[in-house]
Amino acid sequence: MKFIFDLDGTICFSGKPLSERIVQALDELIEKGHEVIFASARPIRDLLPVLPAHMHYYPMVGGNGAFIAKGGKVISTIHFDPQTAENILNLIQEFDATYLIDSPWDYAYSGSDDHPIRRNVDPEQRAKNVSPSELDELVKVVILSSRNGEQLLDQLHRLPVVIYRHGQEDIIDISPKGINKWTGLQQLGVEMQQFIAFGNDANDIEMFRHSAHSVCVGEHTELGELATEKVSNEEEQIVRKMRELMSGLQIA
């Protein structure tokens, strides 16, 4: 069975690398013949630092489906069309927004150094922080703060994009239209109803809709309603659930 894991808030907490306990449980999955795939809002660049080295070669979906990696290499990216990218940049300027903009590898960041998201961005300095005009393609945009946020959000909804609003961090996550974790998983050959998914947020909804079994970690109203079951975000409970499922829990 394929096991798909979101990272932040699901098996990775406070931006720190996976704990020894979580890594051990993931290794057990592999030992029992299962496959592990990571599916995160992070670009692949920022997925790698929280994973142990031997997991850098696992299949990965990054940027909520915009980045696909396999065998330690990014094999495809999907970016905004030039007109949409220009419209987003114009709105950023109009609403005095601070941002994190990802290209296939480099990025542009204008937020404060103490913003919670900053510690997760290129901690190993694998890429360059440049101006938006220096990025060849825009793959993913995160609005960190802005003037008249609701008005900005209304303008963004008029563009051909996918928007996730993360309430806990108060950020707006923007991806190209038609992109989500499920579309990314399909590029890795994952088939409908042939995987188990663990997630915790709105960007996991489409992944949950197509899974054979899904586990919502922590509290999220909409995701929790879709999930097969829910567990708390305590690491002990998450590991216990992983082991129950790998040991042959009957999946409805």
Buried (B, 14 or more C-beta within 10 A) or exposed (E): BBBBBBBBBBBBBEBEEBBEEBBEBBBBBBEEEBBBBBBBBBBBBBBBBBBEEEBBEBBBBBBBBBBBBBEEEBBEBBBBEEEBBEBBBEBBEBBEBBBBBBBBBBBBBBBEEEBBBBEBBBBEEEBEBBEBEEBEBBBBBBBBBBEEBEEBBEBBEEBEBBBBEBEEBEBBBBBBEEBBBBBBBBBBEBEEEEBBBBBBBBBBBBBBEBBBBBBBBBEBEEBBEBBBBBBEBEBEEBBEBBBEBBEEEEEE
